[in-house]
Amino acid sequence: MIERLDLQRLRDQLQGSPLSSWADGLGEQIAAKLAIGHGDLPRWQAALQRLPVLSPERVELSERFALHGTLSHADSVALEEGLRGLMPWRKGPLQFFDCLVDCEWRSDWKWQRVAAHLDLRGKRVLDVGCGNGYYLWRMLGAGADAVIGIDPNWLFLCQFLAARQYLAELPAWHLPLALEELPGKLEGFDTVFSMGVLYHRRSPIDHLLELKDCLQRGGQLVLETLVVEGDEQQVLVPEDRYAQMRNVWFLPSVPALQRWLRRAGLVDVQCVDVSQTTVAEQRATDWMRFQSLGDFLAPDNPDLTCEGLPAPRRAVLLARKP
């Protein structure tokens, strides 16, 4: 699998940048992780092998993720079979030729809310907790020069590689690493995204400091996370689960989160969007058949979770490293 990551091309891309020494050691680091692997990795790799060799006639990334081209019936069947071997799909939608992967999340809606406030043209971008890499492709569609996603989930990596098989020439990489596995003080990215990660962190301020350390001076942080209503002192700490998720630790108000960002040494902090997540945006589909948001809300009140806590609201904040 490591050859599919095309690390040599990544090293070439980062040559002469503050990230070049980090890129030089990636092969050994990822090989060590692959040696541990995951029990389902052979099955997911087999699904990748079933994908037909195709060349898209047209690619859309700015308005949506879509690959276009004419397929034979045999290729169409093989394509869907391979993609279904990588279920469940969480972030999308992804149009692979005549096969629409209707994912759990309408991630295109979130991207529209975020991208309207950004200028990624010519930028080197890091996406922390990138999932299957959906946003990496949309970042390229917005003009980014190179995009690197990190996420330790092996299924998400395989889903990214399914798309990359048909977009091999584009400067996008997904690395099976967690943020804490990156060297400290990288200071090599123009823009760093953290979307849907902060509330899973036991130490949110440390997470913000780690994100800042990845940025060059003047670089921009894009932070998207769950929030609650309230003033600068308002932070929700669930007793146990939140919307049936076990690993949710801190849900701050927007003013509290802005203070956290300033305490972490970031400036020009602004909130550009707050939206309540609906069952139209996050739901079970034929490509993700497990429970989803509708199962985690109070049956008689969609403004509350099944635990009686405020239903999911998400905010997008921007900040700059001075």
Secondary structure, DSSP 8 states (H G I E B T S, - for coil): -GGGG-HHHHHHHHTTSTTHHHHHTHHHHHHHHHHH--TTHHHHHHHHHHS-----SEEE-SSS-EEE----HHHHHHHHHHHHTT----EE-EEETTEEE--SEEHHHHHHHHHTT---TT-EEEEET-TTSHHHHHHHHTT-SEEEEE---HHHHHHHHHHHTT-TTSSEEEE---GGGS-TT---EEEEEEES-GGG-S-HHHHHHHHHHHEEEEEEEEEEEEEBSS-TT-EE--SS-BTTBS----EEBHHHHHHHHHHTT-EEEEEEEEEE--TTTB--BTTB-S--HHHHEETTEEEEETTSSB--EEEEEEEE--
